[in-house]
Amino acid sequence: MDFLRTELEACSTFVGLAETERTIGNDEHAKRAAADAEKAYSTLQRFLSDPKHAKHINAEERQELTERMEELRKKLDSFAHPESSST
């Protein structure tokens, strides 16, 4: 669980960095940070969908991870499609 929580934090940090870089007009760095966030998110998904790893996560922990991942997915999606984030 510590690894997964750390991965969540990394993903969140990269999303925040991507948003900041975009705000200051540094699109190249924003894209790189967003790509790093996607990698962290992908790692989380892979671990949660692998029965070998998932069996070590209880229902409460799974809910915590799922909720945080949903929030991050929304941020990643709005970063990738900024025109749709205003609706």
MOPAC internal coordinates of N, CA, C and O (Angstrom, degrees):
PM7 1SCF
backbone

  N    0.0000 0     0.00 0     0.00 0    0    0    0
  C    1.4501 1     0.00 0     0.00 0    1    0    0
  C    1.5229 1   110.86 1     0.00 0    2    1    0
  O    1.2310 1   120.69 1   143.23 1    3    2    1
  N    1.3170 1   116.28 1   -36.77 1    3    2    1
  C    1.4705 1   118.32 1   179.67 1    5    3    2
  C    1.5296 1   110.77 1   -60.06 1    6    5    3
  O    1.2310 1   121.06 1   137.60 1    7    6    5
  N    1.3266 1   115.58 1   -42.40 1    7    6    5
  C    1.4638 1   119.19 1   178.14 1    9    7    6
  C    1.5250 1   110.82 1   -60.24 1   10    9    7
  O    1.2310 1   120.26 1   134.35 1   11   10    9
  N    1.3319 1   117.11 1   -45.65 1   11   10    9
  C    1.4663 1   120.92 1  -178.35 1   13   11   10
  C    1.5195 1   111.40 1   -65.59 1   14   13   11
  O    1.2310 1   120.22 1   140.35 1   15   14   13
  N    1.3133 1   117.19 1   -39.65 1   15   14   13
  C    1.4733 1   120.04 1   177.05 1   17   15   14
  C    1.5253 1   110.73 1   -65.25 1   18   17   15
  O    1.2310 1   120.59 1   141.28 1   19   18   17
  N    1.3111 1   116.47 1   -38.72 1   19   18   17
  C    1.4665 1   120.47 1   177.44 1   21   19   18
  C    1.5199 1   110.32 1   -64.64 1   22   21   19
  O    1.2310 1   120.26 1   139.54 1   23   22   21
  N    1.3194 1   117.11 1   -40.46 1   23   22   21
  C    1.4617 1   121.72 1   177.65 1   25   23   22
  C    1.5292 1   110.45 1   -64.04 1   26   25   23
  O    1.2310 1   120.59 1   140.97 1   27   26   25
  N    1.3385 1   116.48 1   -39.03 1   27   26   25
  C    1.4688 1   120.41 1   175.78 1   29   27   26
  C    1.5299 1   110.92 1   -61.16 1   30   29   27
  O    1.2310 1   121.15 1   135.35 1   31   30   29
  N    1.3116 1   115.41 1   -44.65 1   31   30   29
  C    1.4697 1   119.79 1   179.16 1   33   31   30
  C    1.5216 1   111.41 1   -63.88 1   34   33   31
  O    1.2310 1   120.63 1   139.39 1   35   34   33
  N    1.3225 1   116.40 1   -40.61 1   35   34   33
  C    1.4654 1   120.05 1   177.98 1   37   35   34
  C    1.5260 1   110.14 1   -62.00 1   38   37   35
  O    1.2310 1   120.85 1   134.39 1   39   38   37
  N    1.3125 1   115.98 1   -45.61 1   39   38   37
  C    1.4608 1   120.36 1   179.18 1   41   39   38
  C    1.5273 1   110.51 1   -59.76 1   42   41   39
  O    1.2310 1   120.75 1   134.40 1   43   42   41
  N    1.3147 1   116.16 1   -45.60 1   43   42   41
  C    1.4626 1   121.11 1   179.46 1   45   43   42
  C    1.5259 1   111.32 1   -62.22 1   46   45   43
  O    1.2310 1   120.78 1   138.57 1   47   46   45
  N    1.3168 1   116.12 1   -41.43 1   47   46   45
  C    1.4623 1   120.74 1   179.25 1   49   47   46
  C    1.5226 1   110.67 1   -63.53 1   50   49   47
  O    1.2310 1   120.53 1   135.08 1   51   50   49
  N    1.3284 1   116.59 1   -44.92 1   51   50   49
  C    1.4616 1   120.13 1   179.64 1   53   51   50
  C    1.5281 1   111.78 1   -64.69 1   54   53   51
  O    1.2310 1   120.28 1   142.50 1   55   54   53
  N    1.3288 1   117.07 1   -37.50 1   55   54   53
  C    1.4699 1   120.26 1   177.24 1   57   55   54
  C    1.5334 1   109.50 1   -63.41 1   58   57   55
  O    1.2310 1   120.58 1   134.31 1   59   58   57
  N    1.3184 1   116.50 1   -45.69 1   59   58   57
  C    1.4685 1   120.06 1   178.36 1   61   59   58
  C    1.5165 1   112.11 1   -61.45 1   62   61   59
  O    1.2310 1   120.70 1   138.53 1   63   62   61
  N    1.3170 1   116.28 1   -41.47 1   63   62   61
  C    1.4598 1   120.74 1   178.11 1   65   63   62
  C    1.5223 1   110.55 1   -63.95 1   66   65   63
  O    1.2310 1   120.57 1   136.93 1   67   66   65
  N    1.3239 1   116.51 1   -43.07 1   67   66   65
  C    1.4673 1   120.37 1   178.59 1   69   67   66
  C    1.5257 1   110.90 1   -60.61 1   70   69   67
  O    1.2310 1   120.30 1   136.73 1   71   70   69
  N    1.3183 1   117.03 1   -43.27 1   71   70   69
  C    1.4649 1   120.86 1   178.96 1   73   71   70
  C    1.5264 1   110.66 1   -63.05 1   74   73   71
  O    1.2310 1   120.60 1   136.93 1   75   74   73
  N    1.3288 1   116.46 1   -43.07 1   75   74   73
  C    1.4656 1   120.85 1   179.62 1   77   75   74
  C    1.5246 1   110.74 1   -64.26 1   78   77   75
  O    1.2310 1   120.52 1   133.42 1   79   78   77
  N    1.3244 1   116.61 1   -46.58 1   79   78   77
  C    1.4628 1   120.48 1  -179.68 1   81   79   78
  C    1.5247 1   111.03 1   -61.38 1   82   81   79
  O    1.2310 1   120.12 1   139.67 1   83   82   81
  N    1.3219 1   117.37 1   -40.33 1   83   82   81
  C    1.4638 1   119.77 1   178.31 1   85   83   82
  C    1.5250 1   110.07 1   -64.50 1   86   85   83
  O    1.2310 1   120.56 1   138.49 1   87   86   85
  N    1.3345 1   116.53 1   -41.51 1   87   86   85
  C    1.4603 1   121.20 1  -179.00 1   89   87   86
  C    1.5273 1   111.69 1   -60.19 1   90   89   87
  O    1.2310 1   120.73 1   140.89 1   91   90   89
  N    1.3281 1   116.21 1   -39.11 1   91   90   89
  C    1.4747 1   118.70 1  -178.85 1   93   91   90
  C    1.5256 1   112.24 1   -88.20 1   94   93   91
  O    1.2310 1   120.89 1  -175.75 1   95   94   93
  N    1.3219 1   115.91 1     4.25 1   95   94   93
  C    1.4582 1   120.22 1   173.73 1   97   95   94
  C    1.5083 1   115.78 1    86.85 1   98   97   95
  O    1.2310 1   120.16 1  -165.21 1   99   98   97
  N    1.2975 1   117.31 1    14.79 1   99   98   97
  C    1.4565 1   120.38 1   179.39 1  101   99   98
  C    1.5270 1   109.15 1   -99.22 1  102  101   99
  O    1.2310 1   121.38 1  -102.44 1  103  102  101
  N    1.3188 1   114.97 1    77.56 1  103  102  101
  C    1.4680 1   121.03 1  -173.16 1  105  103  102
  C    1.5222 1   113.41 1   -63.55 1  106  105  103
  O    1.2310 1   119.72 1   144.41 1  107  106  105
  N    1.3231 1   118.14 1   -35.59 1  107  106  105
  C    1.4653 1   120.25 1  -179.30 1  109  107  106
  C    1.5277 1   111.03 1   -63.88 1  110  109  107
  O    1.2310 1   120.33 1   134.57 1  111  110  109
  N    1.3309 1   116.97 1   -45.43 1  111  110  109
  C    1.4597 1   120.74 1   177.96 1  113  111  110
  C    1.5323 1   110.59 1   -67.63 1  114  113  111
  O    1.2310 1   120.56 1   144.45 1  115  114  113
  N    1.3175 1   116.54 1   -35.55 1  115  114  113
  C    1.4670 1   120.83 1   178.04 1  117  115  114
  C    1.5256 1   110.29 1   -62.16 1  118  117  115
  O    1.2310 1   120.50 1   135.38 1  119  118  117
  N    1.3173 1   116.66 1   -44.62 1  119  118  117
  C    1.4620 1   120.79 1   179.75 1  121  119  118
  C    1.5253 1   111.05 1   -63.92 1  122  121  119
  O    1.2310 1   120.64 1   140.14 1  123  122  121
  N    1.3169 1   116.38 1   -39.86 1  123  122  121
  C    1.4634 1   120.48 1   179.92 1  125  123  122
  C    1.5304 1   110.86 1   -65.56 1  126  125  123
  O    1.2310 1   120.43 1   136.16 1  127  126  125
  N    1.3299 1   116.78 1   -43.84 1  127  126  125
  C    1.4634 1   120.67 1   179.33 1  129  127  126
  C    1.5275 1   110.62 1   -65.71 1  130  129  127
  O    1.2310 1   120.44 1   141.15 1  131  130  129
  N    1.3276 1   116.77 1   -38.85 1  131  130  129
  C    1.4685 1   120.33 1   177.72 1  133  131  130
  C    1.5284 1   110.40 1   -64.71 1  134  133  131
  O    1.2310 1   120.23 1   141.15 1  135  134  133
  N    1.3249 1   117.17 1   -38.85 1  135  134  133
  C    1.4653 1   120.63 1   177.72 1  137  135  134
  C    1.5266 1   110.54 1   -64.55 1  138  137  135
  O    1.2310 1   120.27 1   140.24 1  139  138  137
  N    1.3304 1   117.09 1   -39.76 1  139  138  137
  C    1.4653 1   120.54 1   176.95 1  141  139  138
  C    1.5270 1   110.76 1   -64.87 1  142  141  139
  O    1.2310 1   120.59 1   141.57 1  143  142  141
  N    1.3224 1   116.48 1   -38.43 1  143  142  141
  C    1.4670 1   120.55 1   177.11 1  145  143  142
  C    1.5229 1   110.34 1   -63.47 1  146  145  143
  O    1.2310 1   120.59 1   138.36 1  147  146  145
  N    1.3167 1   116.47 1   -41.64 1  147  146  145
  C    1.4739 1   120.19 1   178.77 1  149  147  146
  C    1.5244 1   110.77 1   -63.33 1  150  149  147
  O    1.2310 1   120.24 1   141.72 1  151  150  149
  N    1.3356 1   117.14 1   -38.28 1  151  150  149
  C    1.4712 1   120.20 1   178.44 1  153  151  150
  C    1.5282 1   110.39 1   -63.10 1  154  153  151
  O    1.2310 1   120.57 1   135.15 1  155  154  153
  N    1.3249 1   116.51 1   -44.85 1  155  154  153
  C    1.4634 1   120.35 1   179.40 1  157  155  154
  C    1.5247 1   110.07 1   -62.99 1  158  157  155
  O    1.2310 1   120.35 1   137.29 1  159  158  157
  N    1.3221 1   116.94 1   -42.71 1  159  158  157
  C    1.4589 1   121.57 1   179.05 1  161  159  158
  C    1.5309 1   110.28 1   -62.11 1  162  161  159
  O    1.2310 1   120.72 1   137.12 1  163  162  161
  N    1.3137 1   116.23 1   -42.88 1  163  162  161
  C    1.4601 1   121.52 1   179.27 1  165  163  162
  C    1.5295 1   111.10 1   -62.04 1  166  165  163
  O    1.2310 1   120.60 1   140.42 1  167  166  165
  N    1.3119 1   116.46 1   -39.58 1  167  166  165
  C    1.4611 1   120.93 1   177.60 1  169  167  166
  C    1.5238 1   110.15 1   -61.53 1  170  169  167
  O    1.2310 1   120.45 1   135.56 1  171  170  169
  N    1.3202 1   116.74 1   -44.44 1  171  170  169
  C    1.4630 1   121.06 1   177.92 1  173  171  170
  C    1.5233 1   110.93 1   -59.46 1  174  173  171
  O    1.2310 1   120.90 1   132.67 1  175  174  173
  N    1.3104 1   115.89 1   -47.33 1  175  174  173
  C    1.4645 1   119.69 1  -179.89 1  177  175  174
  C    1.5253 1   111.32 1   -59.96 1  178  177  175
  O    1.2310 1   120.86 1   137.02 1  179  178  177
  N    1.3102 1   115.96 1   -42.98 1  179  178  177
  C    1.4612 1   120.82 1  -178.54 1  181  179  178
  C    1.5294 1   110.88 1   -61.21 1  182  181  179
  O    1.2310 1   120.45 1   135.23 1  183  182  181
  N    1.3390 1   116.74 1   -44.77 1  183  182  181
  C    1.4596 1   119.64 1  -179.93 1  185  183  182
  C    1.5171 1   111.81 1   -67.77 1  186  185  183
  O    1.2310 1   120.12 1   140.15 1  187  186  185
  N    1.3173 1   117.38 1   -39.85 1  187  186  185
  C    1.4604 1   119.96 1  -178.48 1  189  187  186
  C    1.5275 1   112.61 1   -71.17 1  190  189  187
  O    1.2310 1   120.19 1   153.47 1  191  190  189
  N    1.3086 1   117.25 1   -26.53 1  191  190  189
  C    1.4610 1   119.49 1  -178.76 1  193  191  190
  C    1.5287 1   112.75 1   -92.34 1  194  193  191
  O    1.2310 1   120.10 1   172.57 1  195  194  193
  N    1.3151 1   117.41 1    -7.43 1  195  194  193
  C    1.4655 1   121.23 1   179.41 1  197  195  194
  C    1.5317 1   108.80 1   -89.79 1  198  197  195
  O    1.2310 1   120.08 1   -65.77 1  199  198  197
  N    1.3323 1   117.45 1   114.23 1  199  198  197
  C    1.4738 1   120.30 1  -177.69 1  201  199  198
  C    1.5289 1   113.60 1   -55.78 1  202  201  199
  O    1.2310 1   120.49 1   148.67 1  203  202  201
  N    1.3168 1   116.67 1   -31.33 1  203  202  201
  C    1.4591 1   121.21 1   179.84 1  205  203  202
  C    1.5368 1   110.96 1   -60.75 1  206  205  203
  O    1.2310 1   120.71 1   143.44 1  207  206  205
  N    1.3295 1   116.24 1   -36.56 1  207  206  205
  C    1.4632 1   120.83 1   179.88 1  209  207  206
  C    1.5288 1   111.70 1   -93.56 1  210  209  207
  O    1.2310 1   120.90 1   141.95 1  211  210  209
  N    1.3131 1   115.89 1   -38.05 1  211  210  209
  C    1.4642 1   121.06 1  -175.08 1  213  211  210
  C    1.5236 1   112.70 1   -62.08 1  214  213  211
  O    1.2310 1   120.21 1   150.89 1  215  214  213
  N    1.3278 1   117.21 1   -29.11 1  215  214  213
  C    1.4675 1   119.50 1  -178.04 1  217  215  214
  C    1.5311 1   112.29 1   -66.04 1  218  217  215
  O    1.2310 1   120.04 1   164.75 1  219  218  217
  N    1.3181 1   117.52 1   -15.25 1  219  218  217
  C    1.4654 1   121.87 1   179.61 1  221  219  218
  C    1.5285 1   112.49 1   -91.53 1  222  221  219
  O    1.2310 1   120.24 1  -177.38 1  223  222  221
  N    1.3275 1   117.15 1     2.62 1  223  222  221
  C    1.4616 1   122.21 1  -177.65 1  225  223  222
  C    1.5197 1   108.19 1  -110.82 1  226  225  223
  O    1.2310 1   120.78 1   -57.37 1  227  226  225
  N    1.3430 1   116.12 1   122.63 1  227  226  225
  C    1.4625 1   118.21 1  -179.99 1  229  227  226
  C    1.5374 1   110.49 1   -80.45 1  230  229  227
  O    1.2310 1   120.64 1    -6.78 1  231  230  229
  N    1.3117 1   116.38 1   173.22 1  231  230  229
  C    1.4713 1   121.48 1  -174.61 1  233  231  230
  C    1.5250 1   112.30 1   -61.09 1  234  233  231
  O    1.2310 1   120.14 1   139.67 1  235  234  233
  N    1.3180 1   117.33 1   -40.33 1  235  234  233
  C    1.4674 1   120.95 1  -179.50 1  237  235  234
  C    1.5386 1   110.61 1   -65.90 1  238  237  235
  O    1.2310 1   120.73 1   136.64 1  239  238  237
  N    1.3117 1   116.21 1   -43.36 1  239  238  237
  C    1.4624 1   120.32 1   178.80 1  241  239  238
  C    1.5300 1   110.68 1   -65.89 1  242  241  239
  O    1.2310 1   120.90 1   139.37 1  243  242  241
  N    1.3239 1   115.88 1   -40.63 1  243  242  241
  C    1.4684 1   119.71 1   178.66 1  245  243  242
  C    1.5210 1   110.50 1   -61.66 1  246  245  243
  O    1.2310 1   120.35 1   138.67 1  247  246  245
  N    1.3360 1   116.94 1   -41.33 1  247  246  245
  C    1.4644 1   120.18 1   179.05 1  249  247  246
  C    1.5262 1   110.36 1   -64.02 1  250  249  247
  O    1.2310 1   120.34 1   135.97 1  251  250  249
  N    1.3233 1   116.96 1   -44.03 1  251  250  249
  C    1.4673 1   121.39 1   178.06 1  253  251  250
  C    1.5311 1   110.52 1   -57.59 1  254  253  251
  O    1.2310 1   120.85 1   130.67 1  255  254  253
  N    1.3215 1   115.98 1   -49.33 1  255  254  253
  C    1.4623 1   120.34 1  -179.22 1  257  255  254
  C    1.5225 1   111.15 1   -63.37 1  258  257  255
  O    1.2310 1   120.63 1   135.68 1  259  258  257
  N    1.3205 1   116.40 1   -44.32 1  259  258  257
  C    1.4617 1   120.82 1  -178.38 1  261  259  258
  C    1.5232 1   111.54 1   -62.17 1  262  261  259
  O    1.2310 1   120.18 1   135.77 1  263  262  261
  N    1.3168 1   117.26 1   -44.23 1  263  262  261
  C    1.4662 1   120.48 1  -179.79 1  265  263  262
  C    1.5235 1   111.27 1   -63.40 1  266  265  263
  O    1.2310 1   120.87 1   134.60 1  267  266  265
  N    1.3163 1   115.95 1   -45.40 1  267  266  265
  C    1.4643 1   119.48 1  -179.99 1  269  267  266
  C    1.5251 1   111.30 1   -66.37 1  270  269  267
  O    1.2310 1   120.75 1   142.69 1  271  270  269
  N    1.3277 1   116.18 1   -37.31 1  271  270  269
  C    1.4601 1   119.45 1   178.26 1  273  271  270
  C    1.5304 1   111.17 1   -67.02 1  274  273  271
  O    1.2310 1   119.93 1   143.28 1  275  274  273
  N    1.3157 1   117.73 1   -36.72 1  275  274  273
  C    1.4643 1   120.57 1   177.45 1  277  275  274
  C    1.5235 1   110.78 1   -62.44 1  278  277  275
  O    1.2310 1   120.62 1   138.18 1  279  278  277
  N    1.3416 1   116.42 1   -41.82 1  279  278  277
  C    1.4634 1   120.65 1   177.29 1  281  279  278
  C    1.5248 1   110.58 1   -61.81 1  282  281  279
  O    1.2310 1   120.86 1   134.65 1  283  282  281
  N    1.3178 1   115.96 1   -45.35 1  283  282  281
  C    1.4591 1   120.35 1   179.75 1  285  283  282
  C    1.5212 1   111.70 1   -65.34 1  286  285  283
  O    1.2310 1   120.22 1   141.27 1  287  286  285
  N    1.3304 1   117.18 1   -38.73 1  287  286  285
  C    1.4650 1   120.33 1   178.90 1  289  287  286
  C    1.5222 1   110.25 1   -60.94 1  290  289  287
  O    1.2310 1   120.55 1   138.81 1  291  290  289
  N    1.3381 1   116.56 1   -41.19 1  291  290  289
  C    1.4683 1   120.16 1   178.26 1  293  291  290
  C    1.5216 1   110.48 1   -62.02 1  294  293  291
  O    1.2310 1   120.62 1   136.77 1  295  294  293
  N    1.3228 1   116.42 1   -43.23 1  295  294  293
  C    1.4646 1   119.74 1   179.12 1  297  295  294
  C    1.5230 1   111.25 1   -65.38 1  298  297  295
  O    1.2310 1   120.72 1   136.85 1  299  298  297
  N    1.3365 1   116.23 1   -43.15 1  299  298  297
  C    1.4634 1   119.37 1   178.71 1  301  299  298
  C    1.5253 1   110.81 1   -63.11 1  302  301  299
  O    1.2310 1   120.42 1   137.81 1  303  302  301
  N    1.3150 1   116.79 1   -42.19 1  303  302  301
  C    1.4592 1   120.25 1   179.17 1  305  303  302
  C    1.5185 1   111.76 1   -65.49 1  306  305  303
  O    1.2310 1   120.37 1   139.11 1  307  306  305
  N    1.3263 1   116.89 1   -40.89 1  307  306  305
  C    1.4649 1   119.18 1   179.72 1  309  307  306
  C    1.5268 1   110.79 1   -70.31 1  310  309  307
  O    1.2310 1   120.54 1   150.51 1  311  310  309
  N    1.3276 1   116.57 1   -29.49 1  311  310  309
  C    1.4610 1   119.20 1   175.46 1  313  311  310
  C    1.5244 1   110.34 1   -69.20 1  314  313  311
  O    1.2310 1   120.72 1   137.82 1  315  314  313
  N    1.3095 1   116.23 1   -42.18 1  315  314  313
  C    1.4591 1   120.96 1  -179.18 1  317  315  314
  C    1.5214 1   111.92 1   -70.28 1  318  317  315
  O    1.2310 1   120.49 1   151.16 1  319  318  317
  N    1.3327 1   116.66 1   -28.84 1  319  318  317
  C    1.4669 1   122.32 1  -178.14 1  321  319  318
  C    1.5261 1   109.37 1  -131.70 1  322  321  319
  O    1.2310 1   119.88 1  -109.07 1  323  322  321
  N    1.3371 1   117.84 1    70.93 1  323  322  321
  C    1.4648 1   120.49 1  -173.89 1  325  323  322
  C    1.5339 1   113.64 1   -61.48 1  326  325  323
  O    1.2310 1   120.02 1   154.21 1  327  326  325
  N    1.3147 1   117.57 1   -25.79 1  327  326  325
  C    1.4654 1   119.57 1   179.81 1  329  327  326
  C    1.5168 1   112.04 1   -67.89 1  330  329  327
  O    1.2310 1   119.89 1   155.02 1  331  330  329
  N    1.3444 1   117.81 1   -24.98 1  331  330  329
  C    1.4649 1   120.10 1  -179.12 1  333  331  330
  C    1.5159 1   112.60 1   -90.43 1  334  333  331
  O    1.2310 1   119.49 1   171.28 1  335  334  333
  N    1.3234 1   118.58 1    -8.72 1  335  334  333
  C    1.4584 1   120.51 1  -177.55 1  337  335  334
  C    1.5159 1   112.86 1   -77.61 1  338  337  335
  O    1.2310 1   120.03 1   169.36 1  339  338  337
  N    1.3210 1   117.55 1   -10.64 1  339  338  337
  C    1.4555 1   119.91 1  -179.66 1  341  339  338
  C    1.5104 1   112.31 1   -92.23 1  342  341  339
  O    1.2310 1   119.70 1   178.38 1  343  342  341
  N    1.3489 1   118.18 1    -1.62 1  343  342  341
  C    1.4665 1   121.27 1  -179.56 1  345  343  342
  C    1.4940 1   111.39 1   -92.40 1  346  345  343
  O    1.2310 1   120.10 1   180.00 1  347  346  345

